[in-house]
C-alpha cells in the first residue's frame, strides 16, 4: 500500500516538500489520543526478547531513528508511535541556521538512496533546549541529541561552539552525540583527526558533567564511512582512552565511485552526503573494524543502509548493540520499524543465542574462538 502511495504521490513531489508533508502528518497523528494509541498498537508491537540495555537505558528494542529526520525535536512522540525504540534528534548547532540553499535533497530511487546537502538547518540549541524542557512525553523512548558545529564558526572556535550546545542540551539528553562527520559543513570532517577530536571530546565531556552533575550523560561520536582504516582504528583507540560511551558508524559518504549506482548520472553528480543502500557494505566494514578494536568496552551503534531485519541482524552480529535507520524509512514507510522488529525477533528465535545481547559481536567471537 505504501509503495503505491510513494510512487503516486511522494515520488512526484520535491523530496524536501514531501518530507515536511509526511512529518506534519506524523506530528498531527501523535497529537490525537485515540489515533496515536491505535497507531502505536499496530506499528509498535513489543517483543520481550528484543529488550535492550544500552547507554544506561532500558529500551523496548535495539532499533532507533538516526539523526537528520527530526532536527528540531518536534516529533519525538510521533516517531516513537511509529515504533522507533530510540530517537536521535538533530543535528543541532549552537546558533540557528537556515542550512544550504535549496534544492538540497535528492532521491536516487533505483538505488534506494538519498543525497543531501542540508547543511545542519535547525532552530539552534537554545530553541531546541526550550522545546525539550517544555515537552510532556506521551510515549517512553530514549532520546539522543546530536550536536554539530555552527557553519560560520571558524575551526579554532569549534570547541567553544560545541560546548555551548552541550551546556544547553545535555540535561535533556539520554545520550549526547558529537557529529564531526557530515560532509555538508566546510571543515567539519577535519575534526575527526584525533589531534582535533581529543580536545573536543574532552571539552564536551567536561561540559556535560558540569551541566548535569547528578547524572553521567553518555557521550558518543559519529564518524564517516570515508575514513581510512588507520583513522578508524585511531578513533577507536581514542574512544577507549577517553572512556567514551559509544561510537556511531557511520554517517553519509561523499564517495560515488565503485558503488554501482544506477540512478540518473545528473543526480549522482550532486554534491552532498549519500545515504541508503549503497553505503551498506562500507558501514558494515567500519563497524566490524571498530568492534575488533574495542570489543565490549565501547557501545557501537550501526547505521547506514539498514533496509530490513536482515541488515539490522548483520549489524548486531558484527558488534552493534543498537542500530538506526533513516533513508530506508522514506522508501518503506510507516511499517518500517514494525517489520524490522518482527524480523529481528524471528532471527533471534532461530539463532543459537539466548538473548539479543549474546548475539552482539557474535561473528567476531566465533572467528576468535
Helices and strands as residue ranges (DSSP letters): H 2-8, G 10-12, H 15-31, H 33-43, G 48-50, E 52-54, E 57-59, E 63-65, H 76-81, E 86-92, E 105-108, G 109-111, E 113-116, H 125-134, E 142-147, G 155-157, H 158-169, G 170-172, E 175-179, G 188-192, H 194-211, E 218-223, H 229-242, E 246-249, H 265-268, E 273-276, G 277-279, H 280-294, G 295-297, E 299-303, H 309-318, E 322-325, H 327-332, H 336-349, H 356-359, H 362-368
